[in-house]
Amino acid sequence: MKQNDLLFLLISSAILVTVWVAFSIIHASLTSSISPIVGQELSPIAASFDAKMLTVLASRTKITPASVLLLSPSPKPTIVPVTPILPFVQVSIITPVASSSAQSGTQSATQGGTKQ
């Protein structure tokens, strides 16, 4: 590239960036708006303090926050034996008894429909 071409690119880029920044500033100033409520909230407060009010605030009763109360040591837990809720039930084993459908000669119960 020749030196004149490089100078042309440099000047063109500088003009483009300057115009871009200028239009961005103009666009931001025209499109942004502050509502009256926000403007009132952004207004500075008075720099003077009422000494009488500071004295009243200093003489207030001290209140312990709940977070400090939670940090107090808690009593150690004690181990208590647990009794079962349901009483123990003994299960007796039921032995099978021959019914009237059993064969009359053997008087034995059948399992699964087959004779043992």
Residue pairs with C-beta under 8 A, 6 or more apart in sequence:
34 42
96 109
97 109
98 107
98 108
98 109
99 109
102 108
102 109
102 110
103 115
106 115
108 115
108 116
110 116
